[in-house]
């Protein structure tokens, strides 16, 4: 779990760098789209850091 201070820092960075000029939901979505398009390349490497409980893997 992230501390409240770290969470506030992350939100401030998002506000300052990604959605700074967005004034409605559509502009927020486009801001995120542009940010991700510029900063993520696919495929990318990832590391699984936690495991699921065995009950989460069962199909019903």
Phi and psi in degrees as a GROMACS rama.xvg file:
@    title "Ramachandran Plot"
@    xaxis  label "Phi"
@    yaxis  label "Psi"
@TYPE xy
-84.5676  139.213  UNK-2
-67.7592  153.23  UNK-3
-57.9538  -34.7264  UNK-4
-66.5689  -44.0075  UNK-5
-66.1272  -40.1808  UNK-6
-62.0256  -41.3256  UNK-7
-65.2719  -38.4209  UNK-8
-64.1418  -42.3253  UNK-9
-63.8453  -45.7055  UNK-10
-62.7147  -39.4585  UNK-11
-62.9028  -40.7535  UNK-12
-64.6451  -42.2099  UNK-13
-60.1525  -47.1891  UNK-14
-61.0533  -40.5622  UNK-15
-79.2949  -32.0786  UNK-16
-107.869  -27.0574  UNK-17
-110.808  -50.3594  UNK-18
-110.49  26.8656  UNK-19
-57.5098  -37.7276  UNK-20
-107.69  16.0688  UNK-21
-90.4483  129.989  UNK-22
-114.032  -7.89323  UNK-23
-148.506  175.709  UNK-24
-59.5039  -38.9831  UNK-25
-63.9474  -41.6054  UNK-26
-68.4702  -35.0082  UNK-27
-62.6855  -45.7725  UNK-28
-61.838  -42.7695  UNK-29
-67.1061  -35.3113  UNK-30
-62.424  -45.1046  UNK-31
-64.2633  -42.0296  UNK-32
-57.9095  -48.9812  UNK-33
-65.1809  -42.2993  UNK-34
-60.8853  -48.308  UNK-35
-67.0415  -37.9049  UNK-36
-62.0416  -36.7864  UNK-37
-80.7104  -22.6795  UNK-38
-117.561  -6.26767  UNK-39
-122.877  130.998  UNK-40
-117.783  140.709  UNK-41
-109.717  145.662  UNK-42
-74.3445  159.541  UNK-43
-129.386  156.065  UNK-44
-82.4019  143.911  UNK-45
-143.009  158.118  UNK-46
-126.401  128.13  UNK-47
-73.7546  123.633  UNK-48
-108.249  -9.22874  UNK-49
-143.047  158.982  UNK-50
-111.375  155.34  UNK-51
-84.5771  154.987  UNK-52
-72.0748  157.181  UNK-53
-61.4472  -30.1836  UNK-54
-68.781  -26.6329  UNK-55
-73.267  -21.6037  UNK-56
-88.256  -10.0279  UNK-57
-78.2042  139.198  UNK-58
-94.0461  146.83  UNK-59
